[in-house]
Amino acid sequence: MQVCAITGHRPSRFPFKNDESDIICQMLKIKIENNLRDLYQKGIRTFWIGGALGVDMWSSEILIELKKEEAYSDIKIMIAIPFEGYSKMWKKQYSERLNNILDNADEVVVIGTKKEPKQELYKKRNEYIVDKADCLLAVFDRRRIVRSGTHMTITFALRKGIPIIVVDSNLQKGILF
């Protein structure tokens, strides 16, 4: 294994919503960082991320910080966004954070154009990152498996037959599939 895709819920699916100062959010970010460090120790150097709010953004920012450490300087951060201007409707602070992530990424892939149906582009983006990966790190609430981009991405990984590392947003880690 050398490449990992990352997926997870947007903030609205977590009890803390957009409050990143919430202790549960802080603990979840620590859990994500610990998993990223573990994956690195297992040989993963390249991470594909979809550029969404929530887990995608947090994971990207954690990887950017890790990459500043000499021991992790060979990390490759790969971002796949559904279309140009994807974050234009976001609050300014989140759009600026995504721009920082894109500026610090080793590669940015734009999946399609604004003219295509957005839901189809999100699906293509999720398929793209799974197609590039040898494993998937999925952060979500296992008690509330709902139809979502995260659920769709997990389904793609199951079809591909790659290992899925689950970080339950209830902070329980395990291999689900």
Secondary structure, DSSP 8 states (H G I E B T S, - for coil): --EEEEEE--GGGSTTTT-TTSHHHHHHHHHHHHHHHHHHHTT--EEEE---TTHHHHHHHHHHHHHTSGGGTT-EEEEEEEETTTTTTS-HHHHHHHHHHHHH-SEEEEEE-TTS-HHHHHHHHHHHHHHT-SEEEEEE-GGG--SSHHHHHHHHHHHHT--EEEEETTS-EEE--
